[in-house]
Amino acid sequence: MRRGSSSLLLFTISFYFSNAEIAQLVEHNLAKVGVAGPSPVFRSSLIFYFEKQTHSMNLYLRYFDSEVLVNSADEAIDFLSAIDDIAMNPILEKDIRDYVASDVYYPKRYKIRPRVYFIIIKTEASTMQDFKEKKAVRPAEAQGKATAPVLMTLNEPRYGWYEGSILFKRVQQVPGTSKFQYRDTTFVARVKASSGMDCYNRIVAHLAERVDRRSQFPSAKGKNFKFEYLGRCKE
């Protein structure tokens, strides 16, 4: 196979959520990506994990510098009602209560005006300090390590097989409704690539053609993309 050809091997898509229980296993054949001789080198499987809540969640809310950690929808609405910029109304209140009562665990943003939002995050943290510690920077940053070596490794030219893992926000329709929501989705693939960055680009290009265009992909430089060089391959 030529170096410039598309070649992704053994794709596995997994939807992971905390406290998850396996709900079902589905085999799904997607379109061929690369061919080595007469047979395709691509196959895939989908494993769906649906979250099951086993304990109550607290709520973190933030609007600019105003933030709070509460444990009920009533307290969240009281906090937001006290902010002049946020015009609390029955429709907004109902949407917040529905979100709090739902089994949806991704953060939710509410638009106040163009490019201005407030955010609600469900969390297991019992205090504000606990919440912020759980959202601390990555260990390398916390210890003051430079990020340049990471970027050098990402862009280091080394042709061969890579295994890449990407955690992205996938837009999916809520079953039985016309609404859509973001789902944290982990996608793992083995890819013929010339570098870690090339591995990332090939995976994102493949996904972009197969998921809702509103899905959000992380930066290759962040913690939500990981890769491993597996070894050399034939040119």
Summary of the structure (lengths in Angstrom):
residues: 235
radius of gyration: 21.2
end to end distance: 6.4
largest distance: 66.7
contacts: 587
relative contact order: 0.16
helix: 23%
strand: 37%
